[in-house]
Structure formats: C-alpha cells, structure tokens
Amino acid sequence: MDKEQLLLKITEAFSKVLEHNNFELQNETTANDVDGWDSVTHMMIINEIENLFSIKFQLMDLMNMQNVGDLVAVLEKELASKA
C-alpha cells in the first residue's frame, strides 16, 4: 500500500471519529489544523487506525508523532514488520 492509499484510509478513520470531513490531511497536518482533534479524539483516532490496519503502535512511536506525516511513517513501519 503506497502513501497516498494510507493517507486515504487514515482520512477515513479521522472522519469516522471526528464525525466530519472538513479537513485535508497532509504530511504537515497537526491537531491544531483540524477541528475537534484534541487529546481524547487523538486516542480514538489512534485506536481506529490500529483496528483498521490490525496493528498496535509502540508507545515511543506514539510519543514521537508530531504530525500526520509521522503517523504515516510509523504506520508504514508497522505494516512492513507484519509482512
């Protein structure tokens, strides 16, 4: 799965949790850029992504994520380790 496909699936997870799609996720996107993305919904989004891809993020990876690009990179790493 390429980065564009990953980003589309991640966007679906965001839309499901936030119950809107008034945003466009890009590598530089942070919580400050998306209405409703706060600490509680962040954990819900992470949980939704873990369920969607049948993975479990490592705590250090979660702590080091600064933006959507970091999320995509960690997701790629997790998916590669499952292959």
C-alpha positions in Angstrom: 0.0 0.0 0.0 1.5 3.3 -1.0 1.5 6.6 1.0 -1.5 8.0 -0.9 -3.6 4.9 -0.1 -2.5 5.0 3.5 -3.5 8.7 3.7 -6.9 7.9 2.3 -7.5 5.2 4.9 -6.3 7.4 7.7 -8.6 10.2 6.5 -11.5 7.7 6.7 -10.5 7.0 10.3 -10.4 10.7 11.2 -13.8 11.3 9.5 -15.4 8.4 11.4 -14.1 9.6 14.8 -14.5 13.3 14.3 -17.8 12.9 12.5 -16.9 15.4 9.8 -14.6 15.7 6.9 -13.9 19.5 6.8 -10.2 18.9 6.6 -7.5 17.7 4.2 -4.8 15.6 5.8 -1.3 16.3 4.6 2.1 15.4 6.0 2.4 18.7 7.9 -1.1 18.5 9.4 -1.3 18.7 13.2 -4.1 18.7 15.7 -4.1 22.5 15.6 -5.2 22.3 11.9 -8.3 20.0 12.4 -11.5 21.0 14.3 -12.2 18.5 17.0 -8.8 16.8 17.1 -8.0 17.0 20.8 -6.3 14.7 23.2 -9.4 12.5 23.6 -10.2 12.2 19.9 -6.5 11.6 19.2 -6.6 8.4 21.2 -9.8 7.4 19.5 -8.2 8.1 16.1 -5.2 6.0 17.0 -7.4 3.2 18.2 -9.5 3.4 15.0 -6.3 3.2 12.8 -4.9 0.3 14.9 -8.2 -1.6 14.3 -8.4 -0.7 10.7 -4.9 -2.0 9.9 -4.8 -4.7 12.6 -1.7 -3.3 14.2 -0.6 -2.0 17.6 1.6 1.2 17.7 4.5 1.2 20.1 4.3 3.8 22.9 7.6 5.5 21.9 6.3 5.8 18.3 3.1 7.4 19.6 5.0 9.8 21.8 7.3 10.9 18.9 4.5 11.6 16.4 4.3 15.3 15.7 2.1 15.4 12.5 0.3 13.2 10.0 3.5 12.5 8.1 5.0 11.0 11.3 1.8 8.9 11.6 2.1 7.6 8.1 5.8 6.8 8.5 5.1 4.8 11.7 2.2 3.1 10.1 4.4 2.1 7.1 7.0 0.7 9.5 4.3 -1.3 11.4 2.8 -2.7 8.2 6.2 -3.7 6.9 7.0 -5.6 10.1 3.8 -7.6 9.6 4.6 -8.6 6.1 
